[in-house]
């Protein structure tokens, strides 16, 4: 019945869904095959040949690229199927944008040439801007402009690094085993931080929630925000030659994780809470990446993509039934009205906070245990523990508001669960539960498992329990924490600096220097000179008149 309904609704979107799910399965099987035999290939395509010089595209294929592509294709297929109902008013336009977005992401994943990476990088930024301003409201336009401007910083840095790398003889960074130029590494790090919304570029990610929910599920789970992390994973062999850069990444990613966790505990907007949780997990990935655990970072990236896209899809169903009301205070007792959706939503939330044997547990548990074994900075370790507690706190706070709190909404809202939506969420819930253990058994059998004492092992359950109690403490709203420490206002205020300097320059030129030597200055000078002459002549005339009158009087008296 559901299949016939899908065919009747839109053949184009169904075809696109079948193509994407087929590519996802193919990449998934190739991932296991390449991982088992440790295969990697370079595919070279000659685009143009001019004057004995060839322009080529080189694609690098290994198990990591196939694994990431399978996740991207799978989530894109679910989003396209989801959009048949959710974006039915403009579905053809929306599906074309998704196709461009997935193509840009595919080019970024497979490329080793900096120019082709730049094409995919720019494509992600441009299409994401079009998707964010999809509704054409003032809020979406402002959010899109903020996202575009901050991502342009990363584009400029990629161009500069490509230009410097080209001076060494080639744009293919895989051909260099030792990039000694620290400027290239620094530019790549800053570009990745802009795309992954790390401090001080974090303000665009919560603002991008003005986009439709399917866009958020695709963009903020597995594509745009993870592009910077994936690029850093590919450059990991060059990063660890510069320890100061690694300390720089470690500090800013830890602060990002802490800041977003605090803000999520005070936020009441459902989509912004999920966006802030994404920001917190991105900080966690980059933090563990800066400690040379790039495999752990990639493991958490793919598990996070699954349950975070499920969170966005479930939130889209809830917002659709709540008539686009995003305030969680009006969504109490949803478990009675939409039990299937809330069940999937809560499972994704539990996976986010690392509940035992869910997909998030396998990656986050390994991250914390490996950090304990790494003998790193104790201050960063406390930030990691506090941020993990904050993650548990806002997760259980969200579960309480959505499932058990009183519903302060209109009584005439009719809620129902769509069969297509339920099918998608059930399937993604199954994968969110199972894929973490599957990836753990396949990818990490060859890696060292940390061995900790009994007391150290109890740190993680203590964090979960403390974070659960912490959710009841954060009851008061604090605008400083919600606004990401006023970061959004600081970024937006930068646009006033050119206007201020322009006004000062205009005032100084038109009413200063040019006022003195220009026509206005000459006019004032001659007017003052004329006034002085007129006063001089007037005074001389008066003096002569009085003198002549005095002489006349003296003459008359003498006579």
C-alpha positions in Angstrom: 0.0 0.0 0.0 2.8 2.4 0.9 4.7 1.4 -2.2 1.8 2.2 -4.5 1.2 5.5 -2.8 4.9 6.5 -3.3 4.7 5.6 -7.0 1.5 7.6 -7.4 3.0 10.6 -5.7 6.2 11.2 -7.6 8.2 9.0 -9.9 11.2 11.3 -10.0 11.8 11.3 -6.3 11.2 7.6 -6.0 13.8 7.0 -8.8 16.3 9.3 -7.0 15.7 7.4 -3.8 16.3 4.0 -5.4 19.5 5.2 -7.1 20.8 6.6 -3.8 20.0 3.5 -1.8 21.6 1.3 -4.5 24.8 3.4 -4.4 24.7 3.2 -0.6 24.5 -0.6 -0.5 27.2 -0.9 -3.2 29.6 1.4 -1.2 28.8 -0.5 2.0 29.9 -3.8 0.4 33.0 -2.3 -1.1 33.8 -0.8 2.3 34.1 -4.3 3.8 35.9 -5.7 0.8 38.5 -2.9 0.8 38.9 -3.0 4.6 39.5 -6.8 4.6 42.2 -6.7 2.0 43.5 -3.1 2.8 43.1 -1.9 -0.8 43.5 1.6 -2.1 43.4 2.9 -5.7 44.0 6.1 -7.6 41.7 6.7 -10.5 43.0 9.3 -13.0 40.7 11.0 -15.5 42.2 13.2 -18.2 39.9 16.2 -18.7 41.9 18.4 -21.1 45.2 18.2 -23.0 46.8 21.5 -24.1 50.3 22.1 -25.3 51.7 18.9 -23.9 50.0 19.7 -20.5 47.2 17.6 -19.3 44.4 18.6 -16.8 43.4 15.6 -14.7 41.0 14.6 -12.0 42.5 12.1 -9.6 40.1 10.2 -7.2 41.4 8.3 -4.2 39.4 5.2 -3.3 39.9 3.3 -0.1 37.7 1.8 2.7 37.3 5.1 4.5 35.9 6.9 1.4 33.5 4.0 0.7 32.4 3.9 4.3 31.7 7.7 4.4 30.0 7.6 0.9 27.7 4.8 2.1 26.5 6.9 5.0 26.0 10.0 2.8 24.1 8.1 0.2 21.9 6.4 2.8 21.0 9.5 4.6 20.3 11.3 1.3 18.0 8.5 0.2 16.1 8.7 3.5 15.8 12.5 3.2 14.6 12.3 -0.4 11.9 9.7 0.6 11.0 11.8 3.6 10.7 14.9 1.4 8.0 13.3 -0.7 5.5 14.1 2.1 7.3 16.9 4.0 8.2 19.1 1.0 5.3 18.1 -1.3 4.6 21.8 -2.2 8.0 22.2 -3.9 9.5 18.8 -4.1 11.1 18.8 -7.6 13.1 22.0 -6.8 14.1 20.6 -3.5 15.3 17.2 -4.9 17.4 19.0 -7.5 19.2 20.9 -4.7 19.8 17.7 -2.8 21.3 16.1 -5.9 23.7 19.1 -6.3 24.6 18.9 -2.6 25.3 15.1 -2.7 27.4 15.6 -5.8 29.5 18.2 -4.2 30.0 16.0 -1.1 31.0 13.1 -3.3 33.6 15.2 -5.1 35.0 16.4 -1.8 35.3 12.8 -0.4 37.0 11.3 -3.4 39.3 14.1 -4.5 43.0 14.5 -3.6 43.6 17.5 -5.8 43.1 20.8 -4.0 41.3 22.5 -6.9 38.7 19.7 -7.2 38.4 19.8 -3.4 37.7 23.5 -3.7 35.0 22.8 -6.3 33.2 20.4 -3.9 33.9 22.8 -1.0 32.3 25.8 -2.8 29.5 23.6 -4.0 28.6 22.6 -0.5 28.6 26.2 0.7 26.6 27.6 -2.2 23.9 24.9 -2.2 23.6 25.1 1.6 23.0 28.8 1.3 20.2 28.2 -1.3 18.7 25.6 1.0 18.8 27.8 4.1 16.9 30.6 2.3 14.4 28.2 1.0 11.4 29.8 2.7 12.5 33.4 1.6 11.7 34.9 5.0 13.8 37.6 6.7 15.0 35.2 9.3 16.1 32.6 6.7 17.8 35.3 4.6 19.8 36.6 7.5 20.8 33.1 8.5 21.8 32.3 5.0 23.9 35.4 4.7 25.7 34.7 8.0 26.4 31.1 6.9 27.6 32.2 3.5 30.0 34.9 4.9 31.6 32.6 7.5 32.0 29.8 5.0 33.6 32.1 2.5 36.4 32.5 4.9 37.2 28.8 4.6 37.0 29.1 0.8 39.6 31.8 0.7 41.9 29.8 3.0 41.5 26.8 0.7 42.4 29.0 -2.3 45.5 30.3 -0.5 46.7 26.8 0.5 46.1 25.6 -3.0 48.2 28.5 -4.4 51.1 27.8 -1.9 50.9 24.0 -2.6 51.0 24.7 -6.4 54.3 26.5 -5.9 55.8 23.1 -4.8 54.9 21.5 -8.2 51.5 19.8 -7.8 48.1 20.4 -6.3 47.8 16.8 -5.2 48.5 16.7 -1.5 48.8 12.9 -1.4 52.0 13.0 -3.3 53.8 14.8 -0.5 54.9 12.8 2.5 56.2 15.8 4.3 54.6 19.2 3.8 57.1 21.4 5.7 55.2 24.7 4.9 53.3 25.5 8.1 51.2 28.1 6.5 49.4 25.4 4.4 48.6 23.4 7.5 47.4 26.4 9.3 45.1 27.5 6.5 43.7 23.9 6.2 43.0 23.9 9.9 41.2 27.3 9.9 39.2 26.3 6.8 38.1 23.1 8.5 37.1 25.0 11.6 34.9 27.4 9.6 33.1 24.5 7.9 32.7 22.5 11.2 31.6 25.6 13.1 34.3 25.7 15.8 35.1 28.7 17.8 35.1 31.6 16.8 33.0 30.5 13.8 30.2 28.7 15.7 27.4 31.2 15.3 26.3 30.1 11.8 25.3 26.5 12.8 22.3 27.4 15.1 21.3 30.2 12.7 21.1 27.6 9.8 18.1 26.0 11.5 16.0 28.4 9.5 16.2 25.8 6.7 13.6 23.1 6.2 14.0 20.1 8.6 15.0 17.6 5.8 17.8 20.1 5.0 19.0 20.1 8.6 18.9 16.3 8.7 21.2 16.1 5.7 23.4 19.2 6.1 23.9 19.1 9.8 24.4 15.4 10.3 26.6 13.9 7.5 27.6 16.4 4.9 28.4 20.1 5.4 29.5 20.1 9.0 31.5 16.9 8.7 33.3 18.1 5.5 35.9 20.0 7.6 36.5 17.0 9.9 36.9 14.6 7.0 39.4 16.9 5.3 41.4 17.1 8.6 41.4 13.3 8.8 42.8 13.1 5.3 45.5 15.6 6.3 46.3 13.9 9.6 49.8 12.8 8.5 50.8 16.4 8.1 49.1 17.8 11.2 51.1 15.8 13.7 54.3 17.3 12.4 53.2 20.6 14.1 52.4 20.1 17.7 51.5 23.7 18.3 48.7 23.5 15.8 47.4 20.4 17.5 47.3 22.2 20.8 45.5 25.1 19.1 42.8 22.7 17.8 42.5 21.0 21.1 41.8 24.2 23.1 39.3 25.6 20.7 37.4 22.4 20.1 37.2 21.8 23.9 35.8 25.3 24.4 33.3 24.8 21.6 32.1 21.5 23.1 31.7 23.2 26.5 30.0 26.3 25.2 27.4 24.5 23.0 26.6 22.1 25.9 25.9 24.9 28.2 23.8 26.7 25.6 21.7 23.6 24.8 20.7 23.2 28.5 19.0 26.7 28.4 17.6 26.6 24.9 13.8 26.1 24.3 13.9 25.8 20.5 13.8 22.2 19.5 15.8 22.5 16.3 18.4 24.8 18.0 18.9 22.2 20.8 19.7 19.6 18.2 21.9 22.0 16.3 23.8 22.8 19.5 24.2 19.1 20.3 25.7 18.7 16.8 28.1 21.5 17.6 29.1 19.8 20.8 29.7 16.5 19.0 31.8 18.2 16.3 33.9 19.7 19.0 34.4 16.2 20.5 35.4 14.8 17.1 38.0 17.5 16.5 39.3 17.3 20.1 40.0 13.6 19.7 41.4 14.2 16.2 43.9 16.6 17.7 45.3 13.8 19.9 46.2 11.6 17.0 43.1 9.3 17.3 41.9 10.0 13.8 40.2 6.6 13.6 38.2 7.2 16.7 37.2 10.6 15.3 36.0 9.0 12.0 34.2 6.3 14.0 32.2 8.8 16.0 31.6 10.8 12.8 29.7 8.0 11.0 27.8 6.8 14.1 26.8 10.4 14.9 25.6 11.0 11.4 23.0 8.1 11.7 21.4 9.0 15.0 21.6 12.8 14.4 19.8 12.5 11.1 17.2 10.4 12.9 16.8 13.1 15.5 16.2 15.8 12.9 13.7 13.6 11.0 11.7 12.9 14.1 11.7 16.5 15.1 10.4 17.4 11.6 7.5 15.1 12.2 6.8 16.7 15.5 7.0 20.2 14.2 4.8 19.4 11.2 2.1 18.2 13.6 2.6 21.2 15.9 2.0 23.6 13.1 5.7 24.6 12.9 5.8 25.5 16.6 9.4 24.8 17.8 9.1 25.6 21.5 9.5 22.4 23.5 7.4 23.8 26.4 4.3 23.3 24.2 5.1 19.7 23.3 4.4 17.8 26.5 2.9 14.3 26.6 3.7 13.7 23.0 4.3 10.0 23.9 0.6 9.5 24.2 -0.3 11.2 20.9 2.7 10.1 18.7 4.2 7.0 20.4 6.1 5.6 17.4 7.8 8.9 16.7 8.6 9.7 20.3 10.1 6.2 20.7 12.5 6.7 17.8 13.2 10.2 19.0 14.1 9.0 22.5 16.3 6.1 21.2 18.3 8.6 19.1 18.6 10.9 22.2 19.9 8.0 24.3 22.4 7.1 21.6 23.5 10.7 21.6 24.3 10.7 25.3 26.1 7.3 25.0 23.6 5.0 26.5 24.9 1.4 26.9 25.0 -0.8 23.7 23.6 1.9 21.4 25.7 3.2 18.5 26.8 6.3 20.4 28.1 4.3 23.3 30.8 2.4 21.3 32.4 5.6 20.0 32.0 7.9 23.0 33.1 5.2 25.5 36.3 4.6 23.4 37.0 8.3 23.2 36.8 8.9 27.0 38.8 5.8 27.8 41.5 6.6 25.2 41.8 10.1 26.6 42.2 8.7 30.1 45.1 6.5 28.8 46.7 9.3 26.8 48.1 11.2 29.8 47.1 14.6 28.4 46.2 18.0 29.9 44.1 17.6 33.1 42.2 20.9 32.3 41.1 19.6 28.9 40.1 16.3 30.6 37.8 18.1 33.0 36.3 20.0 30.1 35.6 16.7 28.4 34.0 15.3 31.5 31.9 18.4 32.1 30.8 18.6 28.4 29.8 14.9 28.6 27.7 15.6 31.7 26.1 18.6 29.8 25.3 16.3 26.9 23.5 13.8 29.2 21.8 16.8 30.9 20.2 18.4 27.8 19.4 15.0 26.4 17.3 13.9 29.4 15.9 17.5 29.7 14.6 17.1 26.1 13.2 13.7 26.8 11.4 15.0 29.9 9.9 18.0 28.0 8.8 15.9 25.0 7.5 12.8 26.8 6.4 13.6 30.4 5.8 17.3 30.8 2.4 18.9 30.7 1.2 20.0 27.2 0.6 23.8 27.2 -0.7 23.9 23.6 -4.0 24.3 21.8 -6.5 21.6 22.4 -7.7 21.5 18.8 -4.4 20.5 17.2 -4.9 17.1 15.5 -1.9 14.9 15.5 -1.3 11.8 13.4 1.6 9.6 12.3 2.2 9.2 8.6 2.9 5.7 7.4 5.8 6.8 5.3 7.4 8.8 8.1 7.0 5.8 10.5 8.7 3.5 8.0 11.7 5.8 7.6 12.1 6.4 11.3 11.8 2.7 12.2 14.5 1.8 9.6 16.9 4.5 10.7 16.3 3.6 14.4 17.3 0.0 13.6 20.5 1.2 12.0 21.2 3.7 14.8 21.1 0.8 17.3 23.0 -1.8 15.2 25.6 0.0 13.2 27.7 1.2 16.1 28.4 -2.4 17.2 28.9 -3.5 13.6 31.5 -0.8 12.9 33.2 -1.5 16.2 33.6 -5.1 15.4 34.9 -4.5 11.9 37.0 -1.3 12.1 38.5 -1.6 15.6 39.4 -5.3 15.9 42.8 -4.3 14.6 43.3 -1.4 17.1 44.4 -1.3 20.7 41.7 -1.4 23.2 42.4 0.6 26.4 42.9 -1.4 29.6 41.6 0.5 32.7 41.2 -0.3 36.3 37.8 -1.0 37.9 37.6 2.4 39.5 38.5 4.2 36.3 35.8 2.3 34.4 33.2 3.7 36.8 34.0 7.2 35.7 31.7 7.0 32.6 28.6 5.7 34.5 29.2 8.4 37.1 29.2 11.0 34.4 25.8 9.6 33.1 24.3 9.7 36.6 25.6 13.2 37.3 24.5 14.5 34.0 21.0 13.1 34.6 20.8 15.1 37.9 22.3 18.1 36.3 19.3 18.4 33.9 17.1 19.4 36.8 19.5 22.1 37.9 19.4 24.0 34.6 15.9 25.5 35.0 16.5 29.2 34.6 17.1 30.8 31.3 20.3 32.6 30.6 20.5 34.7 27.4 24.3 34.9 27.6 24.6 31.1 27.4 21.8 30.7 24.8 23.5 33.2 22.4 26.8 31.2 22.5 28.5 33.9 24.8 27.2 36.7 22.5 29.3 35.2 19.6 26.5 35.8 17.1 26.4 39.5 17.9 30.1 39.9 17.8 30.3 38.3 14.4 27.4 40.4 13.1 28.9 43.6 14.5 32.0 43.1 12.4 30.0 44.1 9.3 29.5 47.6 10.8 33.3 48.2 10.9 33.6 48.9 7.1 30.6 51.2 7.2 32.1 53.0 10.1 35.5 53.4 8.4 33.8 54.5 5.2 31.7 57.1 7.0 34.8 58.4 8.8 36.8 58.6 5.6 33.9 60.3 3.8 33.6 62.9 6.6 37.3 63.5 6.8 37.7 63.9 3.1 34.6 65.9 2.3 34.6 68.0 5.4 38.3 68.0 6.1 41.1 67.9 3.6 39.0 68.6 0.5 37.1 71.2 2.5 40.3 73.2 2.8 41.8 72.9 -0.7 38.6 72.4 -2.8 36.1 74.8 -4.2 34.4 75.2 -0.8 37.6 76.1 0.9 38.5 78.6 -1.8 35.1 80.1 -1.6 35.4 80.5 2.2 38.9 82.0 1.8 37.9 84.6 -0.7 34.8 85.5 1.3 36.8 86.1 4.4 39.3 88.1 2.4 36.5 90.2 0.9 35.0 90.7 4.3 38.3 91.9 5.7 38.8 94.3 2.7 35.3 95.6 3.2 35.9 96.2 6.9 39.2 97.9 6.1 37.6 100.2 3.6 34.7 100.9 5.9 37.0 101.8 8.8 39.2 104.0 6.5 36.1 105.9 5.3 34.9 106.5 8.8 38.3 107.7 9.9 38.6 110.1 7.0 35.1 111.4 7.6 35.8 112.0 11.3 39.2 113.6 10.5 37.8 115.9 7.9 35.0 116.9 10.3 37.6 117.6 13.0 39.7 119.7 10.6 36.6 121.6 9.4 35.6 122.4 13.0 39.1 123.6 13.9 39.2 125.8 10.8 35.8 127.3 11.5 36.9 128.1 15.1 40.1 129.7 13.9 38.3 131.9 11.5 
